[in-house]
């Protein structure tokens, strides 16, 4: 039997809070969800940052830096 790699996509690129009340918006929410995904068996977490104020997609490097450093600090 071959190895299986589970990937968790936490937000999707274009999703907004109006599409799901479960969409993580803040860096802290994304970090917490990533930790839970690893605990559930995910080997890879795919992340898109969100504007914490309105949930819109963001390319803000500082948001990504906060999210990724938080995930790296708490997961393998």
C-alpha positions in Angstrom: 0.0 0.0 0.0 1.4 3.4 -1.0 1.6 6.4 1.2 -1.2 8.9 1.4 -0.7 12.6 1.9 -3.7 14.6 3.3 -3.9 18.3 2.5 -6.2 20.7 4.2 -7.2 23.9 2.4 -8.4 26.2 5.2 -10.1 29.0 3.3 -10.1 28.8 -0.5 -8.9 31.8 -2.4 -12.2 33.6 -3.2 -14.5 32.6 -0.3 -15.9 35.3 1.9 -17.7 35.2 5.3 -21.1 35.4 3.5 -20.4 32.0 1.9 -19.7 30.2 5.2 -19.9 31.1 8.9 -17.0 28.7 9.5 -14.4 30.6 7.4 -11.4 31.4 9.5 -10.6 35.1 9.1 -7.9 36.2 11.5 -4.3 34.9 11.7 -5.1 33.4 15.0 -8.1 31.5 13.6 -6.1 30.2 10.7 -3.3 29.1 13.0 -5.7 27.3 15.3 -7.4 25.6 12.3 -4.0 24.5 10.9 -3.0 23.0 14.3 -6.3 21.1 14.4 -5.8 19.8 10.9 -2.3 18.5 11.7 -3.7 16.8 14.8 -6.4 15.2 12.6 -3.7 13.8 10.2 -3.1 16.5 7.6 0.5 16.6 6.3 0.1 19.8 4.3 -2.0 23.0 5.1 -2.9 25.3 2.2 -3.5 28.8 3.4 -4.9 32.0 1.9 -4.7 35.1 4.2 -7.9 37.1 4.9 -8.3 40.7 5.8 -9.2 40.3 9.5 -11.7 43.2 9.4 -13.9 42.1 6.5 -12.8 38.6 5.5 -11.9 39.6 2.0 -8.9 37.8 0.4 -5.6 39.5 1.1 -2.0 39.4 -0.3 -0.6 41.3 2.7 2.9 39.9 3.3 2.7 40.7 7.0 -0.5 38.7 7.4 1.2 35.7 5.7 4.3 36.2 7.9 2.2 36.1 11.0 0.1 33.1 9.9 3.0 31.0 8.7 5.3 31.7 11.6 2.4 30.8 14.0 1.8 27.6 12.2 5.5 26.7 12.1 5.8 27.4 15.8 3.0 24.9 16.7 3.2 22.2 14.1 5.7 19.9 12.2 
